[in-house]
């Protein structure tokens, strides 16, 4: 709701910039999808490395 209100204020103050933002937002969102996928993959790899490193500690705690 806050984003919508900010957009309405921008539309009143500077309508060309608001229309440019309205058109550019989906394009930028589409361009950022590969970076999001890369971030998910890197986070998964780092969590796997952390799980492998902490595996002996978890095994010792369970004894």
N, C-alpha and C positions, 0 to 999 in steps of 0.2 A: 504494500500500500504506500509505503514511504517513497519507493522508487517511482511509482505512478504520480504521486504529488510533486516530486522533484521534476519529473518530465513535464508536467503541466505548467509549472513555474517557468521552466526553460522554454516551453512553447510560447508562453506569453511574452517573455523577455526577448528571446531571440529565436524566432521560428525557423530560420534557415538552418541554424545549428541543431535544433531539435529534429528537424527532418533528416539532416545528415546522420545524426546519431541513430535515428530509427532505421535508416537504410544500412548503416555500417555495422550495427550490432550483430545481425545474423551472419554477415560475412566474416567478421572477426571471430565469432563463435565457431564457425566451420573451420577456420584456419587453425584454431587452437586445439581441435580434437586430437591430432596426432601427438601433441605434447602432453595431453592428458593421458593418453594411452601409454606413452613412454613413462610418465610418472607412476602410473599404476604398476607397470612391469618392474621398474626399478625398486619401488617400495616392496613389491612381493619378493624380489631377489634379496633385498636387504633383510627382510623378515626371515627368509629361509636361512641366510647366513647366521643371523642372531640365534635362531632356533638350534642350529647345528652347534654353535659355540656353547650355548647354555644347556645342551642335552646332558653332559656328564653331571652338571650341578643338579639338574632335575632328577636324574637317576639316583644320585647319592641322597637327596632329600627324601625320596620315597622309601629308602631302606630303614 
